[in-house]
Amino acid sequence: MALVGFFILIFGFIYSISFAGFPLLDPTPELLARQGFHQSIANQFFIVGSIVFLLGILILPFMKLKPSKE
């Protein structure tokens, strides 16, 4: 589960660079709105990825305690 969260974080980083890009020097209001929209989506990926990653790390000790079926 931690690995899934890590991949969501990586995807959010790639999405941020690909679609939101770097801040523009003299953008029009439309470009600012577009950049803000894509940055908000990337932020959601960062938040969800962080939560899933942390939950995955917190679950690891409990998965080690689970009895095996052997």
VENPE-V454973 format. One record per backbone hydrogen bond with DSSP energy under -0.5 kcal/mol. CO is the residue of the C=O (numbers start at 1). NH is the residue of the N-H. E is the energy in kcal/mol with one decimal. If there is no record, write none. Layout:
# VENPE-V454973
((CO;NH;E) (CO;NH;E))
This chain:
# VENPE-V454973
((1;5;-2.0) (2;6;-2.1) (3;7;-2.2) (4;8;-2.1) (5;9;-2.2) (6;10;-2.3) (7;11;-2.6) (8;12;-2.4) (9;13;-2.1) (10;14;-2.5) (11;15;-2.8) (12;16;-2.4) (13;17;-2.1) (14;18;-2.7) (15;19;-2.9) (15;20;-1.0) (16;21;-2.1) (28;32;-2.3) (29;33;-2.3) (30;34;-2.4) (31;35;-2.7) (32;36;-2.5) (33;37;-2.2) (34;38;-2.3) (35;39;-2.2) (36;40;-2.0) (37;41;-1.7) (38;42;-2.2) (39;43;-2.3) (40;44;-1.6) (41;45;-1.9) (42;46;-2.2) (43;47;-2.5) (44;48;-2.8) (45;49;-2.7) (46;50;-2.2) (47;51;-2.3) (48;52;-2.7) (49;53;-2.5) (50;54;-2.6) (51;55;-2.6) (52;56;-2.3) (53;57;-2.0) (54;58;-2.4) (55;59;-1.9) (56;60;-1.1) (57;61;-0.5) (59;62;-0.7) (59;63;-1.9) (60;64;-1.5) (61;65;-1.0) (62;66;-0.7))
